[in-house]
């Protein structure tokens, strides 16, 4: 035990949705097998650890949230280490390794981890192990698994150096002292995910094989080369490999059914972010034609009787339930249909081996089973490998067991990505594919994440429409495929569309109608202020807006607000306004066409530039631009003038992968051309504009 204590390390995690915590728990579980003792704490539990006096190695696992912020559980820690009075050697005694989690679909990739890493370095702390940056866009495990593998070797070297320093004779002491004065050995694993260089099916497997433990060589002749792999079926080499599978997560939840009556908790009790408001839907308008590829709806909410306040550009969250039929189907598969209305008491299992086990905060201590499955658990979540590992233990069929083991193994990393992650497989899909798998309710509570509220941008101005809040969304559609036997709609967009169907009327160009208005349905919302994506504080500053499709949503609020200010302050100077809008077809999904014409006519909007990607013009000598980035390139001089000479603002809203990246590339090219500089220098200028919050994005993947 004395030896174990000397090989202690401090393990800190900061999580938003549970990913970082789950990874930290995996490190904690593996530590004992490697001869270490991990002292694990959430970063917010600052009364349980003290970095100022910490002598042992520190391992940090931290995620990123929002547009690049540290998670909520790290805010207090980050604020503390950014105290400007701290000396540059404040953490000179500290040696640490950091694993950051992020998504390269967003501009500030892994910025939560990078922020902490950079500041610890500024305060004198040293790496004993190279920083890993895991990318949820391609699969966290591609970096997380090898990073954890290498961690144990790095920790052993730290303690070996410490032992030599403490226990050798004076000569060796002198040598080891000189070695320890130099930076510790850093394992150059180069573990930052590079999406553009990563081919999942090939390189992902090679990377996993190289970094995994030695495999037992099994020489089997392949006699079934005519079959392709699928969710339920593997082929060599995976089907013939010895597998490295994760450790079985310890059970820690127990449930008790109570055949009693009562009331479920109020939805507001599920939200920790702020005040929840239950507001009526007063208008529902279909903005697209029936034959449009995507259906876009606008909903108007009545917030007059609340203290809910917002600015144009702010986002807010809608609390949504899981699909009723999917909940019923899950109850049926689990054999719990008759207990849906029974109350469930959720407690921590006595004697559990899970460190710091506690009832998940998003699970009420007492509520009905249907309430938990409807409002608390994300039953559509893509199952993590730890969940697949747990499902192995409740699967009766030997073949199904083996396939689940493969999917959560190092050797099956490519199959996991292809058939689960990329295919958006959820729990119901798995239970259909593996009928011998019968998980318990407690297992679902342990492994399914919290059902997240969905975020939407306000498409209105409280100044223009007092007491009203509007938002726009496209109904998300998931088509049927081999891994998904039935088509599905998005959890929130599908629910909202069904909710307002009775009051929905089609009026795709104008909102000035009272037809079909009613306020029988209510939804619960809470604020999620965006402190950056707002109109310039100085109304005389020009700005450009880029918002194809439903990305136009916040800019309608911008223009409504600007129009009202112009009406109320005729003596003010107002800057030039530009809008770049694009859609597929001019006559099917040109959102807010009449409103935009009115803004142009009354001078609120000075320049409207549109494009239609699916409309062909066979008579035109030169093909018209298809996408907003193409239109932007046609206005090089104007973009450069607004951004560089007039210190204007540039706003981008919409899809990141297929639009926002193309827009930023176009702006970089414009800056490079107009400033007669190379592309790298232009990228630095754009980064400066981002830093100054004059190039702003509200994007989604």
ChimeraX attribute file (.defattr): number of C-alpha atoms within 10 A of each C-alpha:
attribute: neighborCount
match mode: 1-to-1
recipient: residues
	/A:1	7
	/A:2	6
	/A:3	10
	/A:4	12
	/A:5	12
	/A:6	14
	/A:7	20
	/A:8	20
	/A:9	21
	/A:10	20
	/A:11	25
	/A:12	23
	/A:13	27
	/A:14	29
	/A:15	25
	/A:16	17
	/A:17	16
	/A:18	16
	/A:19	19
	/A:20	24
	/A:21	21
	/A:22	18
	/A:23	22
	/A:24	27
	/A:25	21
	/A:26	17
	/A:27	20
	/A:28	19
	/A:29	20
	/A:30	19
	/A:31	18
	/A:32	12
	/A:33	9
	/A:34	12
	/A:35	15
	/A:36	20
	/A:37	22
	/A:38	24
	/A:39	16
	/A:40	22
	/A:41	21
	/A:42	22
	/A:43	24
	/A:44	19
	/A:45	14
	/A:46	12
	/A:47	7
	/A:48	11
	/A:49	18
	/A:50	11
	/A:51	14
	/A:52	11
	/A:53	10
	/A:54	15
	/A:55	14
	/A:56	19
	/A:57	21
	/A:58	22
	/A:59	25
	/A:60	24
	/A:61	25
	/A:62	32
	/A:63	32
	/A:64	28
	/A:65	20
	/A:66	12
	/A:67	17
	/A:68	20
	/A:69	18
	/A:70	25
	/A:71	20
	/A:72	17
	/A:73	18
	/A:74	24
	/A:75	15
	/A:76	13
	/A:77	17
	/A:78	18
	/A:79	9
	/A:80	11
	/A:81	16
	/A:82	15
	/A:83	9
	/A:84	8
	/A:85	7
	/A:86	12
	/A:87	12
	/A:88	15
	/A:89	14
	/A:90	16
	/A:91	21
	/A:92	16
	/A:93	16
	/A:94	23
	/A:95	23
	/A:96	23
	/A:97	22
	/A:98	25
	/A:99	28
	/A:100	30
	/A:101	28
	/A:102	24
	/A:103	25
	/A:104	19
	/A:105	19
	/A:106	21
	/A:107	15
	/A:108	17
	/A:109	22
	/A:110	29
	/A:111	23
	/A:112	26
	/A:113	27
	/A:114	23
	/A:115	17
	/A:116	21
	/A:117	21
	/A:118	11
	/A:119	15
	/A:120	23
	/A:121	18
	/A:122	17
	/A:123	18
	/A:124	16
	/A:125	20
	/A:126	20
	/A:127	22
	/A:128	24
	/A:129	27
	/A:130	21
	/A:131	24
	/A:132	24
	/A:133	28
	/A:134	28
	/A:135	25
	/A:136	17
	/A:137	16
	/A:138	22
	/A:139	20
	/A:140	19
	/A:141	21
	/A:142	24
	/A:143	26
	/A:144	19
	/A:145	17
	/A:146	20
	/A:147	23
	/A:148	18
	/A:149	15
	/A:150	16
	/A:151	18
	/A:152	18
	/A:153	13
	/A:154	19
	/A:155	23
	/A:156	15
	/A:157	14
	/A:158	20
	/A:159	16
	/A:160	13
	/A:161	16
	/A:162	16
	/A:163	13
	/A:164	15
	/A:165	20
	/A:166	14
	/A:167	10
	/A:168	13
	/A:169	10
	/A:170	11
	/A:171	9
	/A:172	14
	/A:173	15
	/A:174	13
	/A:175	13
	/A:176	19
	/A:177	16
	/A:178	11
	/A:179	14
	/A:180	15
	/A:181	8
	/A:182	9
	/A:183	11
	/A:184	17
	/A:185	15
	/A:186	14
	/A:187	15
	/A:188	9
	/A:189	14
	/A:190	12
	/A:191	18
	/A:192	15
	/A:193	22
	/A:194	13
	/A:195	14
	/A:196	6
	/A:197	8
	/A:198	12
	/A:199	13
	/A:200	19
	/A:201	13
	/A:202	10
	/A:203	13
	/A:204	21
	/A:205	18
	/A:206	14
	/A:207	16
	/A:208	21
	/A:209	16
	/A:210	10
	/A:211	14
	/A:212	16
	/A:213	12
	/A:214	10
	/A:215	12
	/A:216	9
	/A:217	9
	/A:218	10
	/A:219	8
	/A:220	11
	/A:221	8
	/A:222	12
	/A:223	8
	/A:224	9
	/A:225	8
	/A:226	7
	/A:227	10
	/A:228	9
	/A:229	14
	/A:230	14
	/A:231	21
	/A:232	16
	/A:233	16
	/A:234	19
	/A:235	15
	/A:236	14
	/A:237	13
	/A:238	20
	/A:239	18
	/A:240	15
	/A:241	17
	/A:242	16
	/A:243	20
	/A:244	17
	/A:245	18
	/A:246	18
	/A:247	12
	/A:248	16
	/A:249	18
	/A:250	14
	/A:251	17
	/A:252	22
	/A:253	22
	/A:254	19
	/A:255	19
	/A:256	13
	/A:257	15
	/A:258	15
	/A:259	11
	/A:260	10
	/A:261	11
	/A:262	10
	/A:263	9
	/A:264	15
	/A:265	14
	/A:266	8
	/A:267	15
	/A:268	17
	/A:269	13
	/A:270	18
	/A:271	16
	/A:272	10
	/A:273	11
	/A:274	10
	/A:275	13
	/A:276	20
	/A:277	20
	/A:278	19
	/A:279	19
	/A:280	17
	/A:281	24
	/A:282	22
	/A:283	23
	/A:284	28
	/A:285	26
	/A:286	22
	/A:287	27
	/A:288	23
	/A:289	18
	/A:290	13
	/A:291	9
	/A:292	14
	/A:293	12
	/A:294	18
	/A:295	19
	/A:296	23
	/A:297	25
	/A:298	20
	/A:299	20
	/A:300	22
	/A:301	22
	/A:302	19
	/A:303	19
	/A:304	13
	/A:305	9
	/A:306	11
	/A:307	10
	/A:308	15
	/A:309	13
	/A:310	19
	/A:311	21
	/A:312	26
	/A:313	26
	/A:314	23
	/A:315	21
	/A:316	19
	/A:317	18
	/A:318	20
	/A:319	21
	/A:320	23
	/A:321	21
	/A:322	22
	/A:323	21
	/A:324	13
	/A:325	9
	/A:326	16
	/A:327	20
	/A:328	17
	/A:329	15
	/A:330	18
	/A:331	19
	/A:332	13
	/A:333	16
	/A:334	15
	/A:335	12
	/A:336	16
	/A:337	16
	/A:338	9
	/A:339	16
	/A:340	18
	/A:341	17
	/A:342	20
	/A:343	25
	/A:344	24
	/A:345	17
	/A:346	20
	/A:347	17
	/A:348	16
	/A:349	17
	/A:350	10
	/A:351	8
	/A:352	13
	/A:353	13
	/A:354	17
	/A:355	14
	/A:356	11
	/A:357	15
	/A:358	12
	/A:359	17
	/A:360	16
	/A:361	13
	/A:362	19
	/A:363	20
	/A:364	19
	/A:365	15
	/A:366	21
	/A:367	22
	/A:368	25
	/A:369	21
	/A:370	21
	/A:371	23
	/A:372	22
	/A:373	26
	/A:374	20
	/A:375	22
	/A:376	24
	/A:377	22
	/A:378	22
	/A:379	24
	/A:380	20
	/A:381	17
	/A:382	20
	/A:383	21
	/A:384	17
	/A:385	19
	/A:386	19
	/A:387	20
	/A:388	23
	/A:389	22
	/A:390	23
	/A:391	22
	/A:392	23
	/A:393	15
	/A:394	15
	/A:395	19
	/A:396	14
	/A:397	13
	/A:398	10
	/A:399	14
	/A:400	19
	/A:401	20
	/A:402	17
	/A:403	21
	/A:404	28
	/A:405	24
	/A:406	26
	/A:407	26
	/A:408	25
	/A:409	24
	/A:410	28
	/A:411	26
	/A:412	25
	/A:413	24
	/A:414	25
	/A:415	25
	/A:416	23
	/A:417	20
	/A:418	17
	/A:419	18
	/A:420	21
	/A:421	19
	/A:422	14
	/A:423	16
	/A:424	17
	/A:425	18
	/A:426	18
	/A:427	19
	/A:428	17
	/A:429	19
	/A:430	21
	/A:431	17
	/A:432	14
	/A:433	17
	/A:434	20
	/A:435	13
	/A:436	17
	/A:437	22
	/A:438	17
	/A:439	17
	/A:440	15
	/A:441	16
	/A:442	17
	/A:443	18
	/A:444	19
	/A:445	23
	/A:446	18
	/A:447	20
	/A:448	20
	/A:449	21
	/A:450	20
	/A:451	24
	/A:452	19
	/A:453	18
	/A:454	14
	/A:455	16
	/A:456	18
	/A:457	27
	/A:458	25
	/A:459	27
	/A:460	29
	/A:461	26
	/A:462	19
	/A:463	18
	/A:464	16
	/A:465	14
	/A:466	12
	/A:467	17
	/A:468	17
	/A:469	25
	/A:470	25
	/A:471	21
	/A:472	26
	/A:473	22
	/A:474	19
	/A:475	18
	/A:476	16
	/A:477	15
	/A:478	12
	/A:479	11
	/A:480	11
	/A:481	10
	/A:482	12
	/A:483	19
	/A:484	19
	/A:485	12
	/A:486	11
	/A:487	10
	/A:488	15
	/A:489	15
	/A:490	17
	/A:491	20
	/A:492	22
	/A:493	19
	/A:494	18
	/A:495	18
	/A:496	20
	/A:497	22
	/A:498	11
	/A:499	15
	/A:500	22
	/A:501	12
	/A:502	11
	/A:503	18
	/A:504	21
	/A:505	18
	/A:506	16
	/A:507	16
	/A:508	23
	/A:509	19
	/A:510	15
	/A:511	18
	/A:512	8
	/A:513	11
	/A:514	9
	/A:515	15
	/A:516	14
	/A:517	16
	/A:518	16
	/A:519	15
	/A:520	10
	/A:521	14
	/A:522	16
	/A:523	15
	/A:524	16
	/A:525	22
	/A:526	21
	/A:527	19
	/A:528	16
	/A:529	16
	/A:530	18
	/A:531	9
	/A:532	14
	/A:533	22
	/A:534	17
	/A:535	21
	/A:536	16
	/A:537	7
	/A:538	10
	/A:539	16
	/A:540	13
	/A:541	18
	/A:542	20
	/A:543	24
	/A:544	20
	/A:545	22
	/A:546	25
	/A:547	25
	/A:548	27
	/A:549	21
	/A:550	25
	/A:551	24
	/A:552	25
	/A:553	27
	/A:554	30
	/A:555	26
	/A:556	23
	/A:557	28
	/A:558	22
	/A:559	24
	/A:560	21
	/A:561	21
	/A:562	22
	/A:563	19
	/A:564	15
	/A:565	17
	/A:566	17
	/A:567	10
	/A:568	10
	/A:569	11
	/A:570	9
	/A:571	8
	/A:572	11
	/A:573	12
	/A:574	17
	/A:575	16
	/A:576	18
	/A:577	22
	/A:578	19
	/A:579	23
	/A:580	21
	/A:581	24
	/A:582	28
	/A:583	23
	/A:584	20
	/A:585	16
	/A:586	16
	/A:587	15
	/A:588	18
	/A:589	26
	/A:590	24
	/A:591	27
	/A:592	18
	/A:593	15
	/A:594	14
	/A:595	17
	/A:596	18
	/A:597	13
	/A:598	13
	/A:599	19
	/A:600	15
	/A:601	11
	/A:602	11
	/A:603	14
	/A:604	25
	/A:605	19
	/A:606	14
	/A:607	15
	/A:608	15
	/A:609	14
	/A:610	18
	/A:611	23
	/A:612	21
	/A:613	15
	/A:614	12
	/A:615	14
	/A:616	12
	/A:617	10
	/A:618	8
	/A:619	7
	/A:620	8
	/A:621	7
	/A:622	8
	/A:623	10
	/A:624	15
	/A:625	17
	/A:626	18
	/A:627	23
	/A:628	27
	/A:629	23
	/A:630	15
	/A:631	20
	/A:632	20
	/A:633	17
	/A:634	13
	/A:635	12
	/A:636	17
	/A:637	14
	/A:638	16
	/A:639	22
	/A:640	20
	/A:641	13
	/A:642	19
	/A:643	21
	/A:644	16
	/A:645	10
	/A:646	13
	/A:647	15
	/A:648	23
	/A:649	23
	/A:650	22
	/A:651	21
	/A:652	26
	/A:653	26
	/A:654	21
	/A:655	19
	/A:656	19
	/A:657	14
	/A:658	11
	/A:659	20
	/A:660	26
	/A:661	17
	/A:662	16
	/A:663	21
	/A:664	17
	/A:665	16
	/A:666	19
	/A:667	23
	/A:668	22
	/A:669	19
	/A:670	23
	/A:671	25
	/A:672	19
	/A:673	16
	/A:674	16
	/A:675	13
	/A:676	11
	/A:677	12
	/A:678	13
	/A:679	16
	/A:680	11
	/A:681	15
	/A:682	21
	/A:683	18
	/A:684	12
	/A:685	16
	/A:686	20
	/A:687	14
	/A:688	13
	/A:689	19
	/A:690	15
	/A:691	11
	/A:692	11
	/A:693	17
	/A:694	20
	/A:695	21
	/A:696	19
	/A:697	22
	/A:698	23
	/A:699	19
	/A:700	13
	/A:701	13
